[in-house]
Structures are given as structure tokens and as C-alpha cells.
Amino acid sequence: MLTGWFLLFILFWVVFLLVTMSIGGFFMFRKFLKRLPKADGKSELDWQEYYIEQTRHLWGTEEKALLEDLVKPVPQLFRDVARQKIAGKIGELALKEQATHITKDLVIRGYIIATPKRDHKFLVKALKEKQIDLSPYEHLLN
């Protein structure tokens, strides 16, 4: 029979493994859902890649630097995903507006739209640190 400290050790490992596998499975499942094709035949990630590819030539060095500054607060592990999501949204806006180049305004609007509402508090803080006037973007923050 299992008794004492060994039983506690085994129970701890069972709980620990179940929790870590559940967390990992949750994030893998979210990625899987983003890869599923929508009604138009392309997935959310396919569209992001499309918008980035179509607008790659429109980016200037200042706008790239601004995007890098805006994603700096994101933890290193998630920074690439955040950068791609924001760049995809900026590209989508640029194509819809038929922009000839990416502007600071497009970067800020894409950043606000691509950021989840729950993170807008951090977004506002980051933009204020960069001394960016948020009054033209109030409608996007609500």
C-alpha cells in the first residue's frame, strides 16, 4: 500500500502533470482553431500572412521601429505572435484604405484594433509613454 510521503509525492505529480498538460493543450487548441479555414477557404493566420506579404514594401524604417517599440512590453515568448498579428491588422487597414505607404496613424490604429480589449489599459500606458495623442483614437478604445 502507498502511504505517507510517497503517496503525497505521487498525488502531487499526477496533479502537476494534469495541470501542465491542460495548459499546453489549451494553447495548442487555440492555435489549431486559428488554422481552421473560414467560409472563404482561408484561415485567420493565412489572412494575416497575406496582408503582411501584400504590404511589406509599404513599410518604412520609422514605422518598423514604432511597431518594435509598441510590442516591447509583450513577454518575449509571445512577442513574435503579437508582432505578426498587429502587422497583419495594419496591412489589412492599409489595403482597405489603398495607402501608398504605412503611416504612424496606420500603425497606431492597427495596434489598437489588434490588441484585445482587456489589454487596452497597458496599450494606453504604452502610447502615453511615447507621447502619442490618443484623442483621434478614442472611438477605437471604447
N, CA and C of each residue as an Amber inpcrd file, in Angstrom:
protein
   426
   0.8310000  -1.1900000   0.0000000   0.0000000   0.0000000   0.0000000
   0.8700000   1.2460000   0.0000000   0.3640000   2.2590000  -0.6830000
   1.0410000   3.5470000  -0.6990000   0.5770000   4.3610000   0.5040000
   1.5440000   4.7810000   1.2760000   1.1940000   5.5960000   2.4510000
   2.2500000   6.6640000   2.6540000   1.8810000   7.6460000   3.4140000
   2.8430000   8.6550000   3.8450000   3.3010000   9.5710000   2.7280000
   4.5840000   9.8840000   2.7730000   5.1650000  10.8720000   1.8640000
   5.1570000  10.4000000   0.4140000   5.2950000   9.0850000   0.1850000
   5.3120000   8.5940000  -1.1900000   3.9660000   8.7860000  -1.8700000
   2.8880000   8.5690000  -1.1360000   1.5500000   8.7880000  -1.6650000
   1.3600000  10.2650000  -2.0190000   1.8010000  11.1550000  -1.1580000
   1.6990000  12.5880000  -1.4250000   2.5320000  12.9760000  -2.6430000
   3.7170000  12.3690000  -2.7490000   4.5850000  12.6350000  -3.8950000
   3.9080000  12.2250000  -5.2020000   3.3200000  11.0480000  -5.2280000
   2.6340000  10.5460000  -6.4240000   1.4320000  11.4320000  -6.7520000
   0.6420000  11.8000000  -5.7580000  -0.5160000  12.6660000  -5.9810000
  -0.1000000  14.0320000  -6.5100000   0.9880000  14.5860000  -5.9620000
   1.4950000  15.8640000  -6.4420000   1.8560000  15.7780000  -7.9190000
   2.5600000  14.7280000  -8.3120000   2.9750000  14.5930000  -9.7100000
   1.7880000  14.3870000 -10.6360000   0.7890000  13.6540000 -10.1940000
  -0.4080000  13.4540000 -11.0130000  -1.0960000  14.7950000 -11.2570000
  -1.2880000  15.5640000 -10.1950000  -1.9380000  16.8670000 -10.3300000
  -1.0780000  17.7950000 -11.1770000   0.2180000  17.8280000 -10.9310000
   1.1300000  18.6930000 -11.6780000   1.0960000  18.3730000 -13.1710000
   1.1760000  17.1090000 -13.5250000   1.1510000  16.7180000 -14.9340000
  -0.1840000  17.0380000 -15.5930000  -1.2900000  16.8060000 -14.8930000
  -2.6000000  17.1310000 -15.4620000  -2.7410000  18.6310000 -15.7220000
  -2.2960000  19.4380000 -14.7900000  -2.3980000  20.8920000 -14.9530000
  -1.5240000  21.3660000 -16.1050000  -0.2670000  20.9330000 -16.1700000
   0.6230000  21.4030000 -17.2420000   0.1620000  20.9060000 -18.6070000
  -0.3280000  19.6800000 -18.6970000  -0.8280000  19.1900000 -19.9840000
  -2.0990000  19.9210000 -20.3930000  -2.9310000  20.2910000 -19.4440000
  -4.1520000  21.0420000 -19.7560000  -3.8140000  22.4280000 -20.2810000
  -2.8780000  23.0880000 -19.6550000  -2.4760000  24.4200000 -20.1030000
  -1.8770000  24.3460000 -21.5090000  -0.9770000  23.4160000 -21.7250000
  -0.3760000  23.2510000 -23.0500000  -1.4130000  22.8950000 -24.0990000
  -2.3360000  22.0270000 -23.7620000  -3.3910000  21.6350000 -24.6870000
  -4.2970000  22.8000000 -25.0450000  -4.5670000  23.6640000 -24.0700000
  -5.3950000  24.8430000 -24.3230000  -4.7540000  25.7300000 -25.3810000
  -3.4550000  26.0190000 -25.2410000  -2.7840000  26.8880000 -26.2070000
  -2.6330000  26.2120000 -27.5700000  -2.4100000  24.9080000 -27.5870000
  -2.3280000  24.2000000 -28.8590000  -3.6880000  24.2040000 -29.5590000
  -4.7510000  24.0440000 -28.8070000  -6.0930000  24.0380000 -29.3820000
  -6.4420000  25.4080000 -29.9570000  -6.0480000  26.4850000 -29.2680000
  -6.2940000  27.8400000 -29.7850000  -5.5760000  28.0360000 -31.1120000
  -4.3290000  27.5710000 -31.2080000  -3.5730000  27.6870000 -32.4550000
  -4.2460000  26.8710000 -33.5590000  -4.7320000  25.6890000 -33.2010000
  -5.4440000  24.8330000 -34.1550000  -6.6860000  25.5360000 -34.6890000
  -7.4440000  26.2030000 -33.8170000  -8.6530000  26.8980000 -34.2480000
  -8.3300000  28.0550000 -35.1850000  -7.1950000  28.7240000 -34.9510000
  -6.8130000  29.8290000 -35.8360000  -6.3830000  29.3170000 -37.2050000
  -5.9530000  28.0790000 -37.2990000  -5.5310000  27.4900000 -38.5720000
  -6.6860000  26.8950000 -39.3630000  -7.8590000  26.7380000 -38.7320000
  -9.0040000  26.1830000 -39.4550000  -9.4970000  27.1730000 -40.5050000
  -9.7760000  26.7020000 -41.7190000 -10.2730000  27.6070000 -42.7660000
 -11.6640000  28.1250000 -42.4330000 -11.8840000  29.3840000 -42.7580000
 -13.2030000  30.0020000 -42.5860000 -14.0250000  29.7450000 -43.8500000
 -15.1460000  30.4310000 -43.9750000 -16.0440000  30.2260000 -45.1170000
 -15.3770000  30.5620000 -46.4540000 -14.4190000  31.4980000 -46.4250000
 -13.7470000  31.8910000 -47.6690000 -12.5980000  30.9640000 -48.0500000
 -12.3220000  29.9550000 -47.2300000 -11.2780000  28.9890000 -47.5480000
  -9.9220000  29.3000000 -46.9420000  -9.7750000  30.4770000 -46.3310000
  -8.5110000  30.8470000 -45.6960000  -8.7170000  30.9810000 -44.1970000
  -7.6790000  30.6300000 -43.4610000  -7.7500000  30.7540000 -42.0070000
  -7.3480000  32.1570000 -41.5740000  -7.5390000  32.4370000 -40.2940000
  -7.1530000  33.7310000 -39.7310000  -5.6530000  33.9860000 -39.9230000
  -4.8380000  32.9590000 -39.7240000  -3.3910000  33.1060000 -39.8860000
  -3.0040000  33.2670000 -41.3590000  -3.7320000  32.6090000 -42.2600000
  -3.4770000  32.7890000 -43.6970000  -3.7270000  34.2320000 -44.1070000
  -4.7990000  34.8270000 -43.5890000  -5.0990000  36.2200000 -43.9110000
  -4.0360000  37.1590000 -43.3600000  -3.5730000  36.8890000 -42.1400000
  -2.5000000  37.7110000 -41.5640000  -1.2760000  37.6840000 -42.4700000
  -0.8710000  36.4890000 -42.8680000   0.3000000  36.3530000 -43.7400000
   0.0780000  37.0510000 -45.0780000  -1.1300000  36.9650000 -45.6230000
  -1.4560000  37.6160000 -46.8910000  -1.3030000  39.1280000 -46.7710000
  -1.8880000  39.7070000 -45.7290000  -1.8150000  41.1620000 -45.5520000
  -0.3800000  41.6290000 -45.3340000   0.3910000  40.8670000 -44.6120000
   1.7960000  41.2330000 -44.3750000   2.5730000  41.1940000 -45.6890000
   2.3780000  40.1300000 -46.4660000   3.0890000  39.9930000 -47.7510000
   2.7130000  41.1030000 -48.7220000   1.4230000  41.4350000 -48.7820000
   0.9510000  42.4410000 -49.7310000   1.4190000  43.8530000 -49.3890000
   1.7330000  44.0860000 -48.1120000   2.1050000  45.4500000 -47.6930000
   3.5580000  45.5530000 -47.2350000   4.3250000  44.5130000 -47.4180000
   5.7240000  44.5130000 -46.9550000   6.5200000  45.6910000 -47.5310000
   6.2910000  46.0180000 -48.7850000   7.0400000  47.0940000 -49.4490000
   6.6050000  48.4940000 -48.9980000   5.4950000  48.5950000 -48.2870000
   4.9870000  49.8960000 -47.8470000   5.5950000  50.3860000 -46.5300000
   6.2940000  49.5010000 -45.8390000   6.8220000  49.8360000 -44.5100000
   8.1040000  50.6590000 -44.6180000   8.1770000  51.7080000 -43.8090000
   9.3960000  52.4960000 -43.6880000  10.1320000  52.1160000 -42.4030000
  11.3430000  52.5970000 -42.2580000  12.1310000  52.2370000 -41.0670000
  11.5310000  52.8270000 -39.7980000  10.9700000  54.0380000 -39.8830000
  10.3590000  54.6460000 -38.6910000   9.1600000  53.8420000 -38.2080000
   8.3500000  53.3930000 -39.1400000   7.1590000  52.6310000 -38.7790000
   7.5290000  51.2660000 -38.2140000   8.5530000  50.6370000 -38.7710000
   9.0240000  49.3640000 -38.2270000   9.5490000  49.5470000 -36.8050000
  10.2870000  50.6370000 -36.5880000  10.8210000  50.9320000 -35.2520000
   9.6840000  51.1960000 -34.2660000   8.6410000  51.9110000 -34.7110000
   7.4960000  52.1730000 -33.8410000   6.8000000  50.8720000 -33.4760000
   6.6070000  49.9890000 -34.4380000   5.9830000  48.6900000 -34.1520000
   6.8160000  47.9080000 -33.1460000   8.1320000  47.9110000 -33.3230000
   9.0070000  47.2130000 -32.3700000   8.8800000  47.8030000 -30.9730000
   8.8090000  49.1320000 -30.8750000   8.6480000  49.7760000 -29.5700000
   7.3140000  49.4110000 -28.9330000   6.2820000  49.3060000 -29.7530000
   4.9570000  49.0060000 -29.2150000   4.8300000  47.5730000 -28.7260000
   5.5770000  46.6440000 -29.3140000   5.4780000  45.2500000 -28.8660000
   6.5180000  44.9020000 -27.8000000   7.3720000  45.8390000 -27.4300000
   8.3780000  45.5610000 -26.3950000   7.7840000  45.1240000 -25.0560000
   6.6470000  45.7010000 -24.6030000   6.0970000  45.2580000 -23.3170000
   5.5720000  43.8240000 -23.3240000   5.3340000  43.2670000 -24.4950000
   4.8370000  41.8960000 -24.5940000   5.9700000  40.9490000 -24.1940000
   5.6780000  39.9380000 -23.3690000   6.7250000  38.9830000 -22.9990000
   7.3930000  38.3580000 -24.2250000   8.6830000  38.1210000 -24.1510000
   9.4900000  37.6220000 -25.2750000   8.8680000  36.3950000 -25.9380000
   8.3060000  35.5260000 -25.1410000   7.7250000  34.2880000 -25.6560000
   6.5810000  34.5450000 -26.6450000   5.8070000  35.6180000 -26.4160000
   4.6370000  35.9130000 -27.2410000   4.8650000  37.0810000 -28.1950000
   6.0300000  37.6840000 -28.1810000   6.2880000  38.9020000 -28.9530000
   6.1530000  38.6880000 -30.4580000   6.6650000  37.5820000 -30.9790000
   6.5770000  37.3300000 -32.4230000   5.1290000  37.1870000 -32.8820000
   4.3290000  36.5000000 -32.0780000   2.9180000  36.3170000 -32.4140000
   2.1960000  37.6630000 -32.3870000   2.4800000  38.4760000 -31.3600000
   1.8490000  39.7950000 -31.2580000   2.2660000  40.6870000 -32.4230000
   3.5480000  40.6690000 -32.7600000   4.0530000  41.4820000 -33.8650000
   3.3630000  41.0990000 -35.1740000   3.2210000  39.7980000 -35.4100000
   2.5930000  39.3400000 -36.6450000   1.1140000  39.7110000 -36.6770000
   0.4300000  39.5680000 -35.5630000  -0.9970000  39.9080000 -35.5230000
  -1.2020000  41.4010000 -35.7640000  -0.3950000  42.2370000 -35.1180000
  -0.5210000  43.6820000 -35.2830000  -0.1410000  44.0880000 -36.7050000
   0.9440000  43.5490000 -37.2340000   1.3650000  43.8740000 -38.6010000
   0.3090000  43.4320000 -39.6110000  -0.3310000  42.3060000 -39.3680000
  -1.4000000  41.8500000 -40.2510000  -2.5860000  42.7980000 -40.2450000
  -2.9440000  43.2860000 -39.0610000  -4.0590000  44.2280000 -38.9610000
  -3.7010000  45.5600000 -39.6200000  -2.4620000  46.0130000 -39.4570000
  -2.0070000  47.2440000 -40.1100000  -2.0500000  47.0640000 -41.6320000
  -1.6010000  45.9170000 -42.1080000  -1.6430000  45.6310000 -43.5390000
  -3.0640000  45.6040000 -44.0820000  -3.9690000  45.0180000 -43.2980000
  -5.3790000  44.9820000 -43.7100000  -5.9420000  46.4010000 -43.8350000
  -5.6500000  47.2440000 -42.8460000  -6.1110000  48.6360000 -42.9120000
  -5.5090000  49.3590000 -44.1130000  -4.2200000  49.1310000 -44.3570000
  -3.5450000  49.7980000 -45.4750000  -4.1490000  49.3840000 -46.8160000
  -4.4580000  48.1030000 -46.9690000  -5.0660000  47.6460000 -48.2280000
  -6.4870000  48.1830000 -48.3970000  -7.2500000  48.2090000 -47.3020000
  -8.6210000  48.7380000 -47.3860000  -8.6250000  50.2120000 -47.7690000
  -7.6570000  50.9470000 -47.2340000  -7.5860000  52.3890000 -47.4960000
  -6.7390000  52.7150000 -48.7170000  -6.1950000  51.6990000 -49.3520000
  -5.3290000  51.8560000 -50.5270000  -4.1900000  52.8350000 -50.2520000
  -3.5290000  52.6250000 -49.1300000  -2.4310000  53.5000000 -48.7140000
  -1.2120000  53.2740000 -49.6090000  -0.4720000  54.3530000 -49.8370000
   0.7430000  54.2440000 -50.6500000   1.9520000  53.8900000 -49.7940000
   1.8340000  54.1410000 -48.4930000   2.8610000  53.7160000 -47.5420000
   2.2450000  53.6430000 -46.1480000   2.8810000  52.8880000 -45.2800000
   2.3980000  52.7410000 -43.9050000   2.7560000  54.0140000 -43.1450000
   1.7610000  54.5870000 -42.4810000   1.9880000  55.8070000 -41.7110000
   1.9300000  55.5050000 -40.2180000   2.3640000  56.4680000 -39.4360000
   2.2980000  56.3480000 -37.9720000   0.8460000  56.1450000 -37.5360000
  -0.0850000  56.8450000 -38.1890000  -1.5050000  56.7170000 -37.8740000
  -1.9950000  55.2910000 -38.1070000  -1.6040000  54.6850000 -39.2280000
  -1.9920000  53.2960000 -39.5140000  -1.4240000  52.3350000 -38.4750000
  -0.1840000  52.5670000 -38.0720000   0.4480000  51.6980000 -37.0700000
  -0.3150000  51.7770000 -35.7590000  -0.6520000  52.9790000 -35.3280000
  -1.3470000  53.1380000 -34.0510000  -2.7560000  52.5490000 -34.1240000
  -3.4800000  52.8110000 -35.2070000  -4.8270000  52.2420000 -35.3400000
  -4.7820000  50.7190000 -35.3960000  -3.8500000  50.1710000 -36.1650000
  -3.7220000  48.7170000 -36.2340000  -3.3560000  48.1130000 -34.8950000
  -2.4980000  48.7990000 -34.1560000  -2.0940000  48.3520000 -32.8210000
  -3.2920000  48.3110000 -31.8810000  -4.1140000  49.3480000 -31.9220000
  -5.2830000  49.4090000 -31.0440000  -6.2980000  48.3420000 -31.4240000
  -6.5640000  48.1830000 -32.7190000  -7.5690000  47.2180000 -33.1710000
  -7.1230000  45.7810000 -32.9020000  -5.8370000  45.4960000 -33.0880000
  -5.3390000  44.1290000 -32.9230000  -5.1810000  43.7260000 -31.4630000
  -5.1310000  44.7080000 -30.5670000  -4.9460000  44.4090000 -29.1510000
  -6.2890000  44.0720000 -28.5110000  -6.3580000  42.9870000 -27.7460000
  -7.6190000  42.6490000 -27.0740000  -8.0490000  43.7570000 -26.1120000
  -9.3520000  43.9110000 -25.9500000  -9.9100000  44.9700000 -25.0900000
  -9.3550000  44.8870000 -23.6650000  -9.1230000  43.6850000 -23.1630000
  -8.6480000  43.5400000 -21.7860000  -7.2510000  44.1410000 -21.5900000
  -6.5020000  44.3240000 -22.6800000  -5.1510000  44.8790000 -22.5940000
  -5.0770000  46.3480000 -22.9570000  -6.2150000  46.9970000 -23.1540000
  -6.2020000  48.3980000 -23.5620000  -5.6060000  49.3160000 -22.5060000
  -5.6830000  48.9290000 -21.2350000  -5.0780000  49.7370000 -20.1730000
  -3.5630000  49.8260000 -20.3850000  -2.9400000  48.7120000 -20.7050000
  -1.4970000  48.6840000 -20.9540000  -1.1640000  49.3930000 -22.2690000
  -2.0530000  49.2440000 -23.2480000  -1.8720000  49.8840000 -24.5450000
  -1.8520000  51.4060000 -24.3830000  -2.8150000  51.9370000 -23.6290000
  -2.8850000  53.3840000 -23.4060000  -1.6340000  53.8660000 -22.6890000
  -1.1920000  53.1070000 -21.7090000   0.0170000  53.4710000 -20.9670000
   1.2300000  53.5210000 -21.9020000   1.3610000  52.5220000 -22.7680000
   2.4930000  52.4730000 -23.7000000   2.4590000  53.6430000 -24.6800000
   1.2730000  53.9770000 -25.1740000   1.1600000  55.0760000 -26.1280000
   1.4210000  56.4250000 -25.4530000   0.9870000  56.5710000 -24.1990000
   1.2470000  57.8170000 -23.4760000   2.7320000  57.9810000 -23.1790000
   3.4280000  56.8720000 -22.9080000   4.8720000  56.9330000 -22.6840000
   5.5950000  57.4070000 -23.9450000   5.0390000  57.0980000 -25.0960000
   5.6290000  57.5240000 -26.3700000   5.1500000  58.9300000 -26.7570000
   4.3550000  59.5580000 -25.8710000   3.8150000  60.9090000 -26.0630000
   2.9820000  60.9970000 -27.3390000   2.1220000  60.0140000 -27.5120000
   1.2190000  59.9690000 -28.6610000  -0.1550000  60.4330000 -28.1970000
  -0.7210000  61.3910000 -28.9070000  -2.0450000  61.9310000 -28.5900000
  -3.1030000  60.8750000 -28.9240000  -3.9010000  60.5070000 -27.9230000
  -4.9000000  59.4600000 -28.1130000  -6.2720000  59.9970000 -28.5090000
  -6.4420000  61.3140000 -28.5550000  -7.7740000  61.8620000 -28.8440000
  -8.3300000  61.4150000 -30.2080000  -7.5210000  61.2870000 -31.2800000
  -8.1100000  60.8120000 -32.5430000  -8.5090000  59.3240000 -32.5050000
  -8.0700000  58.6140000 -31.4880000  -8.2920000  57.1630000 -31.4280000
  -9.2550000  56.7540000 -30.3230000  -9.9080000  57.7240000 -29.6690000
 -10.8120000  57.4230000 -28.5580000 -11.9210000  56.4610000 -28.9770000
 -12.4430000  56.6150000 -30.1940000 -13.5350000  55.7440000 -30.6480000
 -13.0910000  54.2830000 -30.7650000 -11.8120000  54.0580000 -30.9790000
 -11.2960000  52.6780000 -31.0690000 -11.0640000  52.0590000 -29.6980000
 -10.8810000  52.8950000 -28.6990000 -10.5880000  52.3990000 -27.3560000
 -11.8410000  52.0790000 -26.5550000 -13.0010000  52.4350000 -27.0620000
 -14.2430000  52.1830000 -26.3210000 -14.9690000  50.9810000 -26.8170000
